[in-house]
Amino acid sequence: MVAVVLTWVLTYVTGMSDVKLTGGDFEEAFNDPSVAFAAGEVVPLEYMGFEMMNFPLLIAIALGAIFAGSEYSGGMVRSSLIADPHRVALFATKATLLASVVAVTAFLSMAVGTALRHLALGEYGLGPLAFTPIMWRNVLGVVLICTMASLLAFALGIIARNAIVPLILMIPLSVGLGDFLLTLWEPAKFLPPAAGASLYSVVGDSHLDPVLAAIVTAAWGLGVTLISGILFTRRDA
């Protein structure tokens, strides 16, 4: 809940800052490289607010890693298996619960956060009832990315039997390493979570198109979760 509120506050504050910096003339500001937006980049009106998606994303990754790692700290997984010896059901329940919590959190963070961002823009912003299809696609794109990232972190935690490995692997990719690798190696556009960048932001030709981005993002989350589930059911606790 802290991450949700923090996202709301930051999106509202940056919206007010952008109005002050541009005087509300966003169209001219988009074509003026001398204008420094509060969020650090110039984006079209329909994409404003989504640059804050890293907050719910990082929380989603942390939740997934902790959800898995906590099972292996102090032998808790053995207690869980004693309470519910059906490993497939236990694994599926935990993964479903994690995905549900993260999906709701991500939706609240971005849907309400984006509405607050446009509220801060005043007459220059869009009301919640005036959100365009692209804006709702962006919201759902963030939900997909956060949900799949949490499942991927959870799966890596199950495979590694700790929370450290998924955090080490995924957090750098989420805070810029993925985009940096893309400048050096074209196939890096298929790595999560950079693979889903076009689902919520304006990207260049170097990134995947939105449909393929959604497929690749889901494939990473669901595919690695399936692999970790198989390992969880077959190896010793």
C-alpha positions in Angstrom: 0.0 0.0 0.0 2.9 2.3 0.7 4.1 1.9 -2.9 0.6 2.7 -4.2 0.4 5.9 -2.2 4.0 6.9 -3.1 3.2 6.5 -6.8 0.1 8.6 -6.4 2.0 11.4 -4.6 4.9 11.5 -7.1 2.7 11.4 -10.2 0.6 14.3 -8.8 3.7 16.4 -7.8 5.4 15.9 -11.2 2.2 16.9 -13.0 2.1 20.2 -11.1 5.8 20.7 -11.8 5.3 20.1 -15.5 2.5 22.7 -15.7 4.8 25.2 -14.0 7.7 24.4 -16.3 5.7 24.6 -19.5 3.0 27.0 -18.6 0.6 24.4 -19.9 1.8 24.7 -23.5 2.8 21.0 -23.8 2.6 21.0 -27.6 5.4 23.6 -27.9 7.3 22.0 -25.0 7.4 18.7 -26.9 9.3 20.4 -29.7 11.6 22.4 -27.5 14.6 20.5 -26.2 15.4 23.2 -23.8 12.3 22.4 -21.7 13.2 20.0 -18.8 10.2 18.1 -17.6 9.9 17.0 -14.0 9.9 13.4 -14.9 13.1 13.8 -16.9 11.7 13.2 -20.3 9.2 14.7 -22.7 6.2 12.4 -23.4 2.9 12.9 -25.1 -0.1 13.8 -22.9 -1.5 10.3 -23.1 1.7 8.8 -21.7 2.1 11.2 -18.8 2.2 9.4 -15.4 3.4 6.1 -16.7 7.1 7.0 -16.3 6.4 6.3 -12.6 5.7 2.7 -13.2 9.1 1.7 -11.9 7.8 2.0 -8.3 5.1 -0.6 -8.5 7.5 -2.7 -10.7 10.2 -2.8 -8.1 7.7 -3.6 -5.4 6.3 -6.4 -7.5 9.8 -7.9 -8.0 10.6 -7.6 -4.3 7.3 -9.3 -3.4 7.9 -12.2 -5.7 11.4 -12.7 -4.5 10.4 -12.5 -0.8 7.4 -14.7 -1.4 9.7 -17.5 -2.7 12.7 -16.9 -0.4 10.6 -16.9 2.8 9.7 -20.5 2.1 13.3 -21.6 2.3 14.4 -19.5 5.2 14.4 -21.6 8.4 12.8 -24.6 6.6 9.4 -23.0 6.3 8.8 -24.9 3.1 8.8 -28.2 5.1 6.1 -26.8 7.4 4.0 -25.7 4.4 4.3 -29.2 2.9 3.2 -30.8 6.2 0.2 -28.5 6.3 -0.6 -29.2 2.6 1.3 -32.1 1.1 -0.1 -31.5 -2.4 2.8 -29.7 -3.9 1.1 -28.7 -7.2 -1.8 -27.2 -5.3 0.5 -25.4 -2.9 2.6 -24.0 -5.6 -0.4 -22.9 -7.7 -2.1 -21.3 -4.7 1.0 -19.2 -3.8 1.6 -18.1 -7.4 -2.0 -17.2 -7.9 -2.2 -15.3 -4.7 1.0 -13.4 -5.6 -0.2 -12.6 -9.1 -3.6 -11.4 -7.8 -2.1 -9.0 -5.2 0.4 -7.6 -7.6 -2.1 -7.1 -10.4 -4.5 -5.2 -8.1 -1.7 -3.1 -6.7 -0.3 -2.2 -10.1 -3.8 -1.3 -11.4 -4.5 1.0 -8.4 -1.0 2.5 -8.7 -1.3 3.4 -12.3 -5.0 4.0 -12.9 -5.4 6.3 -9.9 -1.9 7.7 -10.3 -2.5 8.7 -13.9 -5.8 10.2 -13.0 -4.0 12.3 -10.3 -1.3 13.3 -12.8 -3.9 14.7 -15.1 -5.8 16.3 -12.2 -2.6 18.1 -11.4 -2.4 19.3 -15.0 -5.7 21.1 -14.4 -7.4 22.3 -17.6 -4.5 20.8 -19.7 -5.1 17.3 -18.4 -7.7 14.6 -19.2 -10.4 13.5 -16.7 -10.7 9.8 -15.8 -13.8 9.5 -18.0 -11.9 11.0 -20.9 -9.0 8.5 -20.8 -8.2 7.4 -24.3 -7.9 3.7 -25.4 -4.1 4.2 -25.4 -4.1 5.3 -21.8 -6.1 2.2 -20.7 -3.8 0.0 -22.8 -0.9 1.6 -20.9 -2.5 0.9 -17.6 -3.2 -2.7 -18.5 0.4 -3.0 -19.9 1.8 -1.9 -16.6 -0.4 -4.5 -14.8 0.8 -7.2 -17.1 4.5 -6.3 -16.8 4.3 -6.0 -13.0 2.4 -9.3 -12.6 4.7 -11.2 -14.9 7.8 -9.7 -13.2 6.6 -10.8 -9.8 6.0 -14.3 -11.1 9.4 -14.4 -12.7 11.0 -13.2 -9.4 9.0 -15.8 -7.5 10.0 -18.5 -10.0 13.7 -17.6 -9.8 13.5 -17.6 -6.0 12.0 -21.1 -6.0 14.7 -22.3 -8.4 17.5 -20.7 -6.4 15.8 -21.4 -3.0 16.5 -17.8 -1.9 15.4 -14.2 -2.5 18.8 -12.8 -3.3 19.2 -14.3 -6.8 16.0 -12.9 -8.3 16.7 -9.5 -6.8 20.2 -9.4 -8.2 19.1 -10.5 -11.6 15.9 -8.5 -12.0 16.3 -5.2 -10.3 19.2 -4.0 -12.5 17.3 -5.0 -15.6 14.4 -2.9 -14.3 16.3 0.3 -13.5 18.1 0.9 -16.8 20.4 -2.1 -17.5 17.9 -3.6 -19.9 17.8 -0.4 -22.1 21.6 -0.1 -21.8 22.1 -3.7 -23.0 19.8 -2.9 -25.9 22.2 -0.3 -27.2 24.9 -3.0 -27.3 23.0 -6.1 -28.2 19.8 -6.1 -30.2 18.4 -9.4 -28.8 18.3 -7.7 -25.4 14.9 -6.3 -26.4 13.5 -9.7 -25.6 14.7 -9.5 -22.0 12.3 -8.7 -19.2 11.0 -6.2 -18.2 12.4 -4.1 -21.1 10.6 -6.4 -23.5 7.3 -4.8 -22.4 8.4 -1.1 -22.7 6.1 -0.4 -25.7 3.1 -1.4 -23.5 3.2 1.8 -21.5 5.7 4.2 -23.1 6.8 5.8 -26.4 9.7 3.7 -27.7 11.8 3.6 -30.9 12.1 0.9 -33.5 14.7 -0.9 -31.4 11.9 -2.2 -29.1 9.2 -4.8 -29.7 5.8 -3.7 -31.0 3.0 -3.8 -28.3 1.4 -7.2 -29.3 4.8 -9.0 -29.4 5.8 -7.2 -26.2 2.8 -8.6 -24.4 3.4 -12.1 -25.7 7.1 -12.1 -24.8 6.4 -10.6 -21.3 3.8 -13.2 -20.6 6.0 -16.0 -21.9 8.8 -15.0 -19.6 6.6 -14.9 -16.5 4.5 -18.0 -17.2 7.3 -20.1 -18.8 9.8 -19.7 -15.9 7.0 -20.1 -13.4 6.1 -23.4 -15.0 9.7 -24.6 -14.9 10.0 -23.7 -11.2 6.7 -25.4 -10.5 8.0 -28.6 -12.0 11.2 -28.4 -9.9 9.2 -27.6 -6.8 7.1 -30.7 -7.2 9.9 -33.1 -8.0 12.9 -32.2 -5.8 13.4 -32.5 -2.1 12.3 -29.7 0.2 
